[in-house]
Every structure is written in structure tokens, then in C-alpha cells.
Amino acid sequence: MDGGNPVKSGSVLIQIRITDANDNFPRFSQEVYKVSVSENTPINSTILHVTATDQDEGSNAQVTYSFTKISGNELHNDMFIIDTINGDIKTRRKFDFELIRNYEMSIQAKDGGGLVAHSTVLVQIIDENDNPPEISITSITSPIPEDSVLGTLIALIEVHDQDLGENGETDCKLMGKLPFQLILSSSKYYKIVTTNVLDREKDSCYIITILATDRGSPSLSSSKTINLDISDVNDNPPVFQKSTYVVYVPENNLPGASIYSIQASDIDSGDNAKVFYSISSTNSEEISISSYLSINIETGVLYAQRSFDYEQHKEFEIQVIAKDNGSPTLGNNATIIIHIMDQNDNAPIILYPSPENDILAFFEIVPYGSEEGSLITKVVAVDADSGHNAWLSYHFIHGSEPSPFTISQHTGEIRTASLFQQKDILKYKMVVLVKDNGVPTLSATVTLSFIVAESFQQVVPKFSEEFNAEESPPNLQMYLLIALALISFLFIISVMLVIVSKCKQSKSPPAFGSLSTNLYAPVDPRMFSQYNNGTLPLPYSYNVCVALDSSESDFTFMNQNLGFLLCNYK
């Protein structure tokens, strides 16, 4: 304005531009930032946004963010990343509550002029049920004996869950039906004890599965398996499959041969299952069974010590004793009945007529008047074998042809086959074969000579001529003298008896009366009754000469059939 009057003035607009000076520090919206983050938060998740302002302008107001320090674990300094422009804090790795539960970070905001502001970020990790229970075996007793008492301690286990709260609380149990029980002994320790009787023969090993479950949501669980072996106790004796065994052994076996094998089983194990065998006799007769039989103590194979003879011992009854090697020793027994099977090892023995000497032959006087089918004599034989081996049959094997005699195949009876027609003395020499029914067939023979004549008196002169014509064996004269002496003795006794009889009776009987039956010639008692009565009917009699060269009849025997042994008549 001027100084005149009126004052005149003029104006002008002056614009003053104030340039900023970096005189203001950045300022965070909070001095301390707190955030809770789940430990299962995915990687690269934004967990927090921090803000800092600067009142300056321009570059002085441009704020950048950075970490100055992260506390928690040096190995986890790279757990977070911050956006330098907008202040977003993100995760770079997964959290683990069980390792680090809290993080403290120092962040700074720096403007363009270099002024810095600081703030603190506290990150709390929230536990999640991400850890299953952990089961560890602190002690175990394996194997345990099968006779363990109830309540025997088997194992101690520890169950631990790294989570917190309900996530770390666990429940534990045994899987399946087992003779064991899981008992809680402290907050996280359990013990396994027996609740029932153990039997190794039923279950020699138990697989015990322990299941632990936490109470988190969702619930997590884990399991642990224990192999428990049961050690054997000698509580089972050896057992035979049968209580009685029947064995058939042929006689004439080779000594030392194996005849049977017997086995007893023991369901125990180890030495408790080793079985040893022995034998003893149960026969009533006192025989040394060890001289006939033996047994392998380890294998149970039964051996014959000698060759068996059916005719001496038809049966053996022994007891086999099986004992184990346990302590105390347990045993069992079984009976073996050994039947000796007969073999055809005995030839028939001819009892009548008995061929005492090869030079002797049996003579039978056959009357001319014998009817067809008349019994002449009977061959009696026995066989020491049994069954089929003792079935005997009788046969003529050779003799005069044609033969006027037949022999019963089953009884040995010799009968006339037809009526005799010739009036001269007939002589027949027959060889009887007696054989059994065994395999191979065994047999015996006897030679019989038959004289067909009216009387014995008629035969004697013929014998004398033939005996004088033939060369006699050295013993023939002795047998002839013995026969003549016996006849003379019988003659004297007969005369004396006749005289005594005449003196006692007022009326004498005819010259040739009945004589005492004591004068009858002895006949083998095994013959049938008709043979004992003779081969001729009762009015017939035999005339016997005292000497071979005599043709007169001195006395008469009333015995209808006198079988007389003469010396080697051929």
C-alpha cells in the first residue's frame, strides 16, 4: 500500500512451498502384536499383518519392514517371512508344538530417510492332536514256564503322548482273548500279568498286541506287538496209540531180526519229549523175556533174540514201558501180544506100528475068509505142528500089484478091498506114506507085510524055509531066540493054568478051554476097538508052533488076531 490519501494499495499472491524434512519416525499401530497359530497351519499362510505409518512425505514416508530377531530356536529362524512392503508375515515351515510352542520376533519399520521404528510380534503355537501315543517296552520276561502261577508279571510298558491336554491323555488295552491282563500301575506305566493257566502244548507262543488310543479329536492310536514264548514243563507222559498191540511172527525166524516197531509220542518238547523204551514180561510162566526179545531203547524197534519154536512157545505177552527224559520222569506202558505162527517144520511121527529098526517089518495075518471091507489094522501117526500143517493123510506108495487092500486117507485104517480067491499062502508088502498138509509137505513111511493064510501055523514052516535060504542080518538070530523064548514061556504058563483049571472043576471042559485074557497079546491102546478084538470073527483061532521046524499044534490062543513081529521078512 502507498502513503497517499486515499491510500492506494496493491496485492500479490505469494505461494510458499515448504519442503519436508525427515523429522518423523515411522510408528507401528501396536507396540506388541500377539497371534495364535495352529501347529498344523499350512506353509505360506499369512498369520499376521503389521502396519507402520510415517508422517513425513515422499520418500521419507515410505516404510519397509524386516525382522531383526526371531527367538525360539536357532534352527527355526527361518520359520517366518515378512513382506517388506505391506507387512504381511507368512509361514515358511510347518510348526511343531512339541518342539517350539512360542515364537518372539522383533520387527522394524524403516522410512526412506533412514529413521526406524521397532515392534514385537509374539506367536503362540496351538497344539493339535497330531501325535499318536508312543508305546515302549521297559522290561519283558520271555519265555515263561507253562506252570506259572496266576498274576505272574510278563512285561512293563510305558505309554506316552507328546500332545497336551486331552490330546495327550491315553487309554490302553490288549487285543484279542488272551490269558493276560493289562493293569495300570502309574500315570503312564502299565504291567501285563497272567490271568489263566498256560499250556505250552496248546499254545507255545503268544502274540500280544497292545493298543493305545488318545482322547483327542480325531482320536489317534498306535499299537505294539510282543512275542511271548512259553517254555515247556514235563507235564505230559508218553502216549501209545493203542493200549494193546497184536503181532504175528512166524517160527524159525532169524535171530536178531526186527519183528515190530512201536512208537510212543510225547507232546512236550526238548528233553521232556525224548522217549526211551524197555520191556518186561507179563507171562505167568517164569521165562526170561530178555533171552527171547529185546527192544531198541531209542527207536522202539523190537528184535527177536533167538529163533522161535511154535511147539515150545505159542505166544509171548510183554509190556513195553515208555519213559521220557524229563524231571520228574513220566512214563506209560502198552501190551504187545506176540503170536508165534506155526510153520511146517515137523514131519509126521508114526506111533503104530512103530518102526524101531530098519530091519524090522510089521506082519499081519489076514484070514482067507475075510470079507470085503474088513478092518486089518490101522496106522496111527501124529504131527507136532498145528492147523493145516498137522492135517495128515495116509497113502500106499508102492506094494504088490494089484493090491487087495485099501487105506483110508483120513483115518489110516487098512481094510480088505476084495475077497481072497487063492488057496496058497499070499504075501503082500505095503509101504504106507503119511504126509501132512503143510508147505512144503513133510512125510514119514512105514512098511507093513500082510500074510494071507488060514492060520498062523500054516505060515511058520514057510517062514522057516525062507529064513534059512536068506542071509540073516547079525541081529536076526537074537530076535528069533527072544521070540521063541517068549512063546515057550507063554506055553508053560498056559499048561499050568489048564492043569489048575481041571483040578478045580469036576467036569473038565474040552481039551482046549478058554484061557485067561491075561494071555492075550498086548495091542496098542490107540487102535480102535474092532482092532483090539482081532481081524477075524469069534469062532476063529490061531495055531502057534513052539519051534519054527515043528508042524504040530501044541496049544491054541483064543485071541482072534495076534500081530507078531518077525525079523526082516521080505
SVG drawing of the C-alpha trace seen along z (x, -y; Angstrom):
<svg xmlns="http://www.w3.org/2000/svg" viewBox="-19 -12 45 246">
<polyline fill="none" stroke="black" stroke-width="0.4" points="0.0,0.0 1.1,-3.6 1.3,-6.7 -1.2,-8.8 -4.6,-9.8 -6.5,-7.8 -4.2,-5.2 -3.8,-3.1 -2.6,0.5 -1.9,3.3 -1.7,7.2 0.0,10.1 -0.3,13.9 2.8,15.4 2.9,19.2 5.4,20.6 6.3,24.3 7.7,25.9 9.9,28.9 9.6,31.9 12.4,32.8 12.6,36.4 11.8,35.4 9.2,38.1 9.8,41.7 7.6,44.5 5.1,45.6 3.6,49.1 0.0,49.5 0.8,51.7 3.9,51.9 3.3,55.7 1.5,57.9 0.1,61.2 -1.1,64.0 -2.1,67.7 -1.4,70.2 -2.3,73.8 0.7,76.1 -0.9,77.7 -1.1,74.3 -0.1,74.8 3.1,73.4 2.9,69.8 -0.1,69.0 -0.4,65.3 -0.6,65.3 -0.3,61.5 -0.3,58.1 1.7,55.3 1.4,51.6 3.7,48.7 3.0,45.1 5.3,42.1 4.0,38.5 6.7,37.4 6.2,37.2 7.7,38.6 10.4,41.0 10.6,40.1 7.2,41.6 7.9,44.9 8.2,47.6 9.8,51.0 9.5,54.0 12.0,56.5 12.8,59.0 15.6,58.0 15.4,61.1 13.4,64.3 13.7,66.0 12.7,69.6 15.2,71.9 18.1,71.1 17.2,74.0 13.9,72.3 14.9,68.8 13.5,69.2 10.1,70.2 8.6,66.9 8.9,64.4 7.6,60.8 6.5,58.8 8.8,55.8 6.1,53.6 2.8,54.5 4.0,56.1 2.4,59.5 4.0,62.2 3.8,65.7 4.9,69.2 7.8,70.8 7.8,74.2 5.4,76.3 5.1,75.8 5.6,78.5 4.1,77.7 6.0,80.5 9.3,78.7 8.6,75.0 5.4,73.6 6.1,69.9 8.0,67.5 9.0,63.9 10.0,61.8 11.4,58.2 10.3,56.3 11.4,52.9 9.8,50.3 12.3,48.1 11.4,45.0 13.2,43.6 15.2,41.2 16.6,44.0 14.5,43.5 13.5,46.8 10.7,47.9 10.5,51.3 7.7,53.6 7.4,57.1 5.4,60.0 4.5,62.9 3.4,66.1 1.8,68.8 1.5,72.3 -1.7,74.0 -1.4,77.8 -3.2,80.1 -3.8,83.8 -1.1,84.7 0.9,87.2 -0.3,90.8 0.6,92.4 4.0,93.9 4.4,97.4 7.7,98.6 8.6,101.9 10.6,101.2 11.0,104.9 9.8,108.3 10.1,111.9 10.2,114.4 10.0,117.3 8.0,118.0 7.3,121.6 3.9,123.0 3.3,123.7 3.5,120.1 1.1,119.1 -1.7,116.6 -0.6,113.0 2.9,113.7 4.4,110.4 5.1,110.7 6.1,107.2 6.2,103.5 5.2,100.9 5.2,97.1 2.6,95.2 3.4,91.5 1.7,88.9 3.5,85.7 0.3,83.8 -1.2,81.8 -4.5,81.9 -6.9,84.4 -4.8,84.9 -2.1,86.3 -4.4,88.5 -4.3,92.2 -6.3,95.4 -4.5,98.7 -5.8,102.3 -4.8,105.8 -6.2,107.0 -7.9,110.4 -8.8,113.1 -5.6,113.9 -4.8,115.3 -3.2,111.9 -4.4,108.7 -3.1,105.1 -3.0,103.3 -2.3,99.5 0.4,99.1 1.0,95.3 0.0,92.4 1.7,93.8 3.0,97.2 1.2,100.5 2.1,104.1 1.0,107.3 0.2,110.3 -1.2,113.8 -4.9,114.3 -5.2,118.0 -3.3,121.3 -0.8,121.6 -0.4,124.8 2.5,124.9 1.1,128.0 -1.9,125.8 -0.1,122.5 3.6,122.5 3.8,118.8 1.5,115.8 1.5,112.7 0.3,109.9 -0.9,106.7 -1.1,103.6 -3.4,100.8 -3.0,97.3 -5.6,94.5 -5.5,90.8 -8.6,88.8 -8.0,86.1 -10.3,85.3 -9.9,87.0 -8.5,89.8 -5.1,91.2 -3.9,94.6 -0.9,96.9 -0.1,100.5 2.9,102.6 3.3,106.3 5.1,108.6 6.1,112.2 5.9,114.2 7.3,117.8 6.1,120.4 8.8,122.8 8.0,126.4 7.4,128.2 7.4,132.0 3.7,132.4 2.7,134.9 3.7,138.6 4.5,140.5 1.3,141.9 0.9,145.0 -1.6,145.1 -3.1,148.2 -3.1,150.0 -2.6,153.4 -0.8,154.5 -1.1,157.9 1.9,159.1 2.2,162.3 5.7,163.7 6.4,167.0 8.5,169.5 12.1,170.4 12.8,166.7 16.3,165.4 17.8,164.4 18.3,160.7 15.6,159.9 13.3,157.0 9.8,158.2 7.9,155.0 8.3,151.3 6.3,149.5 6.1,145.7 5.0,143.5 4.7,139.8 5.3,137.1 3.7,133.7 6.3,132.0 9.4,130.5 13.2,130.9 14.4,133.5 10.9,133.8 9.8,135.3 12.7,137.8 11.2,141.2 13.1,144.3 11.8,147.9 12.1,151.0 10.3,154.3 9.1,156.7 7.2,159.9 3.6,160.4 3.5,164.1 2.6,166.2 5.3,168.8 8.7,167.8 10.7,167.2 13.5,164.8 12.0,162.5 15.3,160.9 16.6,164.2 13.8,164.1 13.2,160.4 14.9,157.1 14.0,153.5 16.0,150.5 15.7,148.0 15.6,145.1 13.6,146.2 11.2,148.8 12.2,151.5 11.5,154.9 14.0,157.7 14.0,161.5 16.9,162.7 16.5,166.3 14.6,168.4 11.1,169.0 9.7,172.5 5.9,172.7 5.9,176.1 7.6,174.7 6.1,171.2 2.9,170.3 2.6,166.8 4.5,164.1 2.9,161.2 5.2,158.4 4.8,154.9 6.6,152.1 7.4,149.2 8.0,145.8 9.6,143.1 10.5,139.5 13.7,137.7 12.1,135.0 12.3,134.3 10.4,135.8 10.3,138.7 6.9,139.6 6.0,142.9 3.3,145.1 3.1,148.7 1.4,150.8 1.0,154.5 2.3,156.4 0.9,159.9 3.2,161.8 1.6,164.9 4.1,167.3 2.8,168.6 3.3,172.3 5.4,173.5 5.6,176.9 8.8,177.9 7.8,181.2 7.4,184.4 4.6,186.8 5.6,189.4 4.2,192.9 3.1,194.2 1.7,197.5 3.2,199.7 6.4,198.3 9.4,199.0 12.0,199.3 14.6,200.6 15.0,200.6 15.4,204.4 12.1,205.0 8.8,205.2 5.3,205.5 3.4,208.7 -0.3,209.1 -2.1,212.4 -5.1,212.0 -7.5,214.9 -8.6,216.2 -12.2,215.8 -12.0,212.1 -14.9,210.3 -14.6,207.3 -14.0,204.1 -12.8,206.0 -10.5,203.9 -7.0,205.4 -5.0,202.8 -4.7,199.1 -1.7,196.8 -1.6,194.2 0.5,191.0 0.8,187.6 2.3,184.3 3.7,181.8 2.6,178.9 -0.9,177.4 -3.6,176.3 -3.2,177.3 0.3,178.4 -1.0,181.1 -3.6,182.5 -2.4,186.0 -3.3,188.1 -2.4,191.8 -1.5,193.4 0.0,196.6 3.1,195.6 4.1,199.0 3.5,202.6 2.3,205.8 0.1,205.3 -2.8,205.5 -3.2,204.6 -6.1,206.4 -6.1,203.7 -7.2,200.1 -6.2,197.4 -8.4,194.6 -6.8,191.3 -8.0,189.6 -8.0,192.3 -5.2,194.7 -7.4,197.7 -6.4,200.6 -9.2,202.8 -9.6,205.6 -10.6,204.5 -12.0,207.8 -12.4,211.5 -9.3,213.7 -9.5,216.4 -6.2,218.2 -5.6,221.1 -1.8,220.7 -0.1,218.5 -0.1,215.0 2.4,212.4 1.9,208.6 4.4,206.0 2.9,202.4 4.6,199.1 2.3,196.6 3.1,192.9 1.9,190.5 2.2,186.8 1.0,183.6 -0.8,180.7 1.9,178.1 4.1,176.3 6.5,177.9 4.9,181.2 6.7,183.4 6.1,187.2 7.0,190.5 6.7,194.1 6.3,197.4 6.5,200.9 3.8,203.5 3.7,207.1 0.4,209.0 0.2,212.8 -3.0,214.3 -3.4,217.8 -5.9,220.0 -3.8,220.0 -0.6,218.8 0.5,222.4 0.4,222.7 2.7,219.7 5.5,220.6 7.1,223.5 7.1,221.2 8.9,218.6 11.5,221.1 12.4,222.2 12.7,218.6 14.7,217.5 17.2,220.4 17.6,219.6 18.3,215.9 21.3,214.4 20.2,213.1 21.5,209.9 23.7,210.1 20.8,209.4 18.3,211.7 19.2,214.8 18.9,212.8 15.4,211.5 14.4,215.1 15.6,216.5 13.8,213.9 10.6,214.6 10.9,218.4 11.7,217.8 8.5,215.7 6.4,218.4 7.9,221.1 7.2,219.1 3.6,218.5 3.2,222.2 4.3,223.2 2.1,220.7 -0.9,221.9 -0.3,225.6 -0.1,224.7 -3.3,222.8 -5.1,225.6 -4.0,228.1 -5.2,225.9 -8.5,225.3 -9.0,229.1 -8.3,229.7 -10.9,227.2 -13.7,228.3 -15.4,231.6 -16.3,231.6 -13.5,230.8 -14.1,228.6 -12.8,229.7 -9.1,230.1 -8.8,226.6 -10.7,224.5 -10.9,220.8 -7.8,219.2 -7.4,216.1 -7.5,212.8 -4.1,212.1 -2.6,214.3 -3.8,212.1 -1.1,210.3 -0.9,206.6 -2.2,204.3 -1.5,200.7 -4.2,198.7 -4.6,196.2 -6.2,198.7 -10.0,198.8 -12.0,201.3 -12.6,203.5 -8.8,203.8 -8.4,204.9 -11.0,207.7 -9.0,209.0 -9.5,209.2 -11.4,212.5 -14.7,213.2 -15.1,215.3 -15.1,218.9 -11.6,218.5 -8.4,219.1 -4.7,219.2 -2.4,222.3 1.0,221.3 4.1,223.7 6.6,223.7 9.5,224.1 9.9,223.0 10.6,226.5 7.6,228.0 4.4,228.7 2.4,229.9 -0.1,227.8 0.7,227.7 -1.8,225.1 -4.3,222.7 -4.7,219.0 -8.3,217.7 -7.1,214.2 -8.6,213.6 -5.7,211.5 -2.1,211.7 0.1,209.2 3.6,210.6 6.9,209.0 9.2,211.3 12.6,210.4 13.0,208.7 10.6,210.8 10.9,209.9"/>
</svg>
